[in-house]
Amino acid sequence: MANRLSQIATRTGDDGTTGLGDGTRVPKDHLRVQAMGDVDELNSQLGVLLAEPLPADVRELLVVIQHELFNLGGELSIPGFELLKAAAVLRLDEALAHYNDQLPRLKEFILPAGTRSAALAHVGRTIARRAERAVVALTAADAVRAEPRHYLNRLSDLLFVLARVLNRANLDGLGGDDVYWKSERLARDTAGDEPAN
């Protein structure tokens, strides 16, 4: 991890391999590289979300998460290395409880929609789930500590909750409520409440 990039276009990956943090080279479709790529994409998605108007506390939390995701990517890049701490998972648990307590209980499924910031948080949630699946696949083939998997699992849950928080933040004049899925059952139940003609 002591090496820093001094040259971006090294051409060493032209043969379809990439270097890990310990200097070994693996194919670019290696499970470890896929997991690293999904974590990097997730971090980039959070960068897009951070470009939006956000409540100050949510912004501060997302910046911390970006740094932790960078640590997670670093850990994945070096087999057997430990960089993401258990305290990071605990921090997500605490944030999840804090923000979830502010929300009304869900009675129906919601769509990944609403304000732009909420929609971006939902995209982050789905990328976190994919990153989690990639880490699970890597764990089946190679030794990976539990913390990366736990962190991504909690983060996807937190991003779902933050999407709901952001829909209510009304920073762009469009906030209000979740966008509910109109299920066939709900439509039938509602139709029964309508007066007959």
N, C-alpha and C positions, 0 to 999 in steps of 0.2 A: 504494500500500500504506500510505500515511500516514494514510488515513481510518480511523476507528474507528466502530463502530456505536454511535450514541446513541439510535436509535429503531428498534425491531424491525419494527413494523407500519407500513411506509411506504406501502402500497397502490400503489406504482409498478409492481408486477408483475401488477396486475389485468388488464392488457391482454395477458397471455401472454408478456411479455418479462421479461428480467432484465438487470441491469447487470454488466458485466465489470469487472475491476480497473482498466482504463484509462478507464472512463467510458462506453464504447460499450454499446449495448443490443442484445441478440440474443434470438431466440425461446427459450423455455424448453426446447424439444426440440432445440436446436442441439447438434451433436456435441461442442463444447467444454464446454457445460453438462452434457451426459451424462457426459463423462469426469470433470468436477469432482464431480458427484454420486456417481459410483461410488467415487471416492477418499474422499469424505466418509463414505460408508457404510462403507467399509473401516476408516477411522479410528474410527468409532463402534463397529464390531464389536470392534476391539481394546480399546476402552474397556470393553465387556462382559467380555471375556476378563480384563482387568486387575482386575475385581471379584471374580475367583476366587482361591482360594489358589494361589500359584505359587512356584516356586523363586526366590530373590532375584535370581539372575543373569538369569533369563528375564524377570522383571518389569522390571528395569533396562533390558534390551534393548528390550522392547516400548514403554517410555516414550520412549526415543530414537526409535524408529520412528514413534510418533505425531507427534512434532515434525517429523520428516522428511516424513511424509505431509501435514502442514499446509503445509510448504514446497512440496511437489509441487502441492497444490491451488492455492496462491498463484501458482505459475508457470503453471499451466494457465489461471488467470483473467486473465492479462495476455499477449496474443499477443506473442511475441518476447522475453519476459522470461526471465531465468535466475535461479533460486533454489535448486533442488536441485543439490547439488554431486556431482561424480564420486566424491568420497570416501565419500559415502553408499552408493553401489553397492558400493564396495570393502568397506565395513563389513559389508554383508549377505553378501558372498562369504566374508569371514572368519568370520562367525558360522555360516554354513551349513557350512563345513568343520569348525569346532570341534564343533558339535552332532552332525553326521553321523558324525564319527569315534567317538562314544560309543555308537553304535547297532549292533546286529547287522545283517548284510546281509539285505535282503529277498529271499525266494525265491518269495513269492506276493504277489498284490495284497492290499491291506488295505482295510477299510471305514472310512468316516468315523465312527468310533464309539469307545467306550471310556469314559474318564472324561469328566465334563462339560467340564473345561478343554480336553481333547484335542478333543472334538467342536466346541467353540467355535473352536478354532484351525483346524479343517477348514472351518468356515463362512467364516472369514476368508480361507482359501486360495482358496475358490471365488469370493469377492468380488474378491480380488486378480486372479484370472484375468479376471473380467468387466471390471474397471477397465483391465487391460492391453489387452483387445480394444477397449475404448472409445478408448483412447489411439492404438492402431493405426489405427482408423477415422478419428480426427481427423487423424492424420499424413498420411493419404491425401488429405485435403481442405485441410490447412493446415500451415504449418511448425511442427513440434514437435521439440525436441532429442531425441537418443537416450536421454539419461539417465532421463527418466520411464518410458519403455518398459522399459529394462533394470532399473530399480529394482523395478517391479511384477512383472516376471518372476522376479527373484531372491527377492522377498518371498513370492510364492506357494510357491516351493520351500522357503523357510525355514519357513513356517507348516506345511507338510507334515511337515518334520523335527521342528519343535517339538511338533506333535501327538503324534508318537511318543515324544518325550522326556517329555511330560506324562503319557502313559499309563503310563510307568515311574516317575514321580515319587512316586506312591502317597501324595499329600498328604491324600487323603480316605478312605484305606483301601480304595480300589477299583482301584488301579493294578495293573499287572502286565505286560501284553504288548499287542501290536497285536491288533485283531480282524480275522481273516483271511477273505477271500472264499472261499466254498466253491464252487469252480468244478465244472462237470460232469466235467472231466478229472480234477481232484483226487479227486472222489468215486469215479470209476471206478478210478483208481490205488489208492486206499485200499481199495476193495472187494476188489481182487485180493489184498490182504494178509490178508484175514480168513480164518480157518480154515473149511473146509467142514463143514456139519452132516451 
